[in-house]
Amino acid sequence: MKKLKRAVLAQMILSIFLFFSLSCGYAQEDQRDSENPYGVLGFLPWQHPWNSYHYDTIEKVEKAVKLMSEAGVGFVRLDFLWYDLEPEPGVFDFEWYDQVVDVLWANDIKILALLHYNPRWRQDVPWNAPPDFDLYKRYATAMVEHFKDRVKYWEIWNEPDEKTYWQPQDDMQTYTALLKMIYPEIKKVDPSAQVLMGGVSKTITVSLKRIYRNGGKDFFDVVNIHPFVDPLAPDAIDYVKGIYNGVCKEMAKYGDQDKKIWFTEIGCPGVKESTRENGWWNGISPTEEQQAQWVDTVFSECLKWPGVDKVFWAFFRDTDEHFKSGVDYFGLIRNDFTAKPAYTAYKRIAAEAQKEE
């Protein structure tokens, strides 16, 4: 009888041990996150007249995501457009975005969700005006509440230091106030969420300095930059390194050097033939072969720099006739889903990195 009792007791202890071991192991692994540093800017929810219905069916989304998965993409940056998700004041429509997110989830690609641009029903302000804080809070917290089981990372607006996307400019004062307001609200809904400042792109170190000077240090978890340069310039990667060094200096100056740095946009066009008509803001567009070389350089170099945690190529797929310039050819793949040399380069680099692990 005593032996039987000891056996039962031992079995109970083993069961309890296994239960807590499995529970702890599960708790430590966040399925919404990944150490994979290879990202892309996706545009997967785009199904609007202004983007020529870029992804008008879920089948096109699935086709793109399959190619992303095959290339080794770990993260995709997605617009969670306010005017899609709250089509009427206080009324939310998650159906299309749920489908897109579920396709990514099924392919083990993680998400950086970008919360931005005023809804259509706000006819009193332009789409790129600073949002009404209370309305933005309602939208943003609804997004976190609905998607928190599948999305961990949230970016607050796109390029708030660029007048195209945030107007009027005021030295980041209103934007920093938005960060201060929304950061604790997101954390209330999901304490494990990670908040990124909106990717800054114009005089990047100055924009970051302004956020710090305006008291924004404690209201974002990841420093987020868009260090575009002309890859045809001599020593182009040194220009990117200079931006990175400037960012690190500002972070250290404000005691923020332990935060991770994400490049959520970096890229260039890749055109079949450079012409006067298909240039971009940095001048002549690189050819597809030159674009592939820049992919190789960016991902081979930038991820070696201390603190740089992830790099997102802009874009994954060309956007023919949307921007009416070389910007339409930033994609790793063409608009018809055929692979460019840049896609092959990205896939090779990601595969090599995985082997090294």
N, C-alpha and C positions, 0 to 999 in steps of 0.2 A: 504493500500500500504506500509506504514511504517513497519507494522508488518511483511508483506511478505519480505521486504528488510532485516529486522533484522533476520528473519528465514533463509533466503538465506546466509546472512553473517555468522550466527552461524554455518550453515552447512559447509561453506567453511573453517572456522577456525577449526572445528572438523576434517575435511578431511585432512587439512594440519598437524594437530597435530598427527593424526593416521599415516600419511605417514612418518613423521620424527621419530615417535616412532618405527615403524616397521623397518625403514631403519637403525636406530641406533642399534636396537636390533640385526638385521641381521649382521651388521658390527662387532659387538662385539663377535659374535659366529663364530669361525674359524672351519669349518667342517673338516679341515685336522688335527686337534689337539684333544686331549682328556686328561682328568685328570686321566684316568685309568692308574695305575702304573704297571700293569702286562704285561710283554712283553715276546717274544720268539725270538730266532734266527731261521729263516725260511728255507733258501735254496730253496725257491719256484721257482726261475728262472732256477734251475739246470736242463739242458737237454743236457748233453754233454757225450762223451765217458768216460772221466776221472772220472765222478761220476756215471757211469752206468745208465745214463739217469734217474736220481732220480725222476724227475717230467717230464716225456716225453709227457704227455697229459694235457690239461687244466682240464680234468675230475679229474685227481689226485690232481691237485691244488685245485679244488673246494672241493674235499673230505677232504683234510687237513684243508682248511680254515673253513669248517663247524665244524670240531672238535675243531679248535681254538676258534671259536665263542662260542661253547657250554661250553668250559672251562673257558670263561671269559677273554680271551686274548684281551688286548687293543691296543697293538703295536706289529708289527713284524719288525725285522731287516732283510733287504734284500740286497744281492749283486746286484748292478747295474753294471755288469761286462763290463768293457771298450771294451773288445774284442768281446762281443756280440753286443753291442750297436753302435759301430763304426767299422764295419767289414772291411771297406776300409777307407783310409784317407779322412776325410771330408764327408763321406757318413754314414748316421745314419739309423738304423733299429729299430724302436720302437714297432713293431707289437707284439712280444711275451710278452714283458714287459707291454705293454698296457693291454693285456689280464689279466696278473697276477694282476696288480694294480687294474684293474676294479673289479676283484673278491673280493679282499680285501675291496675295497671301498663299494661294494654292501653289505658287511657283517659288515660294520662300524668298521673295524680294521684299525688303522692308521699305517703309514709307516715311518721307519727310513731307508733312502736310503744310501747305502755304496758305495762310489765312489773309485774304486781301480783297480790295477793290469794292467800292460801294455798290449796293444792290440797285436794280433798275427803278424800284419804287421810290428811291430817294431822288426825286427829280429836282430838288432844290439845290443839289451840289453835283459837280462833275464826278465821274467814276474814280478819279485819282485824287480827290480832295481828302484831307484828313477826316477820318470817320467820326461820327457821333459816338462818344465813348460808351454810353449806355447801350446803344444799339449794337455796337461792336462786341460788347461784353455778352449780350444775349446770343449773338451768332457764334462767337468763339467758344463759349462754354457749352453751347448745344453740340458743337462739333466734337469737342473733347469727350463729352458725356456719351455720345453715340458711338464714337470710333475708338474709345480708349482701350478696348480689348484687342485692337489690331494696329493702332498707331501710338507710338511713344513720343515722336519728335514733332514739334510744332514751330513753324516760323511765322513771325509777326510782321506781315507785309513784305513786299518785294521792293528792294532798292529805294528805301525812303529818303536817301540823299540825292536822288535823281529826279529832276522836275517832271520828267515824263510820267513818273509813277506816284509822285507825291507833290502836290501843288496847292498852296505856295510853300516854298522852302523858307525855313526860319531857323537855320543852324541846328536842326534836330531837336529843338525844344519841345514841339508838340509831339513828335514821334517818341521821344524819351518819356514824356508824360503818359503816352499810350502804353509803353512797356511797363511803367510803374503800376498802372492800373490793372493791366490784364494778367501779368505774371502771377500774382497771388491768387487771382480768380481761377486760373488754369490749375494751379497746384491744389486748390480746394477740391476741384472735381477729380483730379488724378495726381496725388502726391508724387508718383513715379514719373510723371511726364517730364520731358526735357524741352525747354523753350530756347529757340534760337532768335537772336536779334535779326531783323530783316537784313538780307545780304547787301552790304554797302559796296558801291562800285565807282563812285566819283570822288577823287582825292581820298582814298580809302582810310589812310591814317588820320586825316583831319576829321572825317566823319566819325570814326571810332573815338577820337579825342573828345568830340562834342558830346557824344553819348555819356562818356565818363564825367565830363565837366557838368553836365546836366543832372548828374546823380543817378545814372542808370546802371552802375556796376552790378548791383545785387539783383537785377531784374531780367537776366538772361543767363542761360547755362552754357552756351556755346557761342564763340565768336565766329561770325559768318561773313565771308568776303567774296567778291567777284573780281579777281585780278586778271582782267583781259589785257593782253598786249598784242602787238603785231608780231606773229611768228616769223615773218619774213625779215624782221630787223636783226642786225647782227647781235649775237648774245641775248636773244629774246628772253631766255630763261633767267638771265641775270636781272632783268627788269622785274620779273615775277618775284625773284628772291629778294629784291630790294623792297618791294611792297610788303612781303612777309616779314622782313626784318623790322620795318617800320611799325607794323602791327605788334610784333613781339615787344618792342621798346615801349609802346603805349600801354600794353597790358602790364608790363613789369612796373612802369611808373605808377600805376594805380593799384599795385598789389594783386593783379588778376592773372598772373602768369601761369597759373595751374589749369586754367580752362583750356579745353580743346579748341582747335581751329578747324573749321570746315570751309573748303572752297565749294560753295554750292552752285557756282557757275564759273567755268573757264572753258574756252573753246575758240574756234575760228571757222570760217567757211571752208568748204572743200568743193570747188567747181571743176567741171570737166575742162573748161577753157576760160581763162581770165579775160574779161572784156571791160570796157569803160562802164557798161551798164550794170554789171553784177558785182561792183565793189561794195565794201562795207565801211563802217565808221573809221576803221584804221587804214583805209586806202584800198589797194589792189587785193582782191581775194586770192588766197592760196589755191593751188590746184588740189585735186583729191589726193594726189601723192604727197604734196607738201602738208596737207592737213593730217595725213597719217603719221608723218614725221613728228608733227607737233603733239599728237596724241602720245606717241612713244616717249617724247621728251618730258611732257608734263607728268605722266604717271610714273616714269622711271625716276624722276628727280624729286618732285614735290612731296611725295609720301615718305621720303627719307628725312625731311626736315622735322626737327623736334616739335611736337605739339600738333602737327597736321594730322588729323585723324581720318578725314574723308575728302575725296575729290570727286566732284560731279561734272561730267562733260556736258556742255550745252551745245546741241541738243542730241536726243537719240535719233529722231527722224526728221528729215528735211520738211520744210513747210512751204512748198511751192506757192509763190504769188501772195503770201501773207504779208511779209515785210517789204516786198517790192525792192529787194536789194540782195546783196550777197549773204545777208543774215539768214535768208531762207535756206541756205545750204550748209548750215552748221551741223547737220545730222551726221551720225555715224552710218546711217542707212539712208537711201534715197526715199523720196516720197512714195515710190512704188514698192517699197520694202526690200529692194535689192541692196546687198551689202556693198559699202564703199571700202577702199583700202583702210580707212580709219577704223572701221568695225573690226577688220582682221587684226589690226594692230592692238586694239583694245582687248580683244579676245585672247590674243597671245600673251600680252602682259599679265592679264588677270590669271590666266592658267599657270604661267611661270611662278607667279607669287604664291599660288595655292600649293604648288609642288614644293616650294621652299619651306612652307609651314610643316 
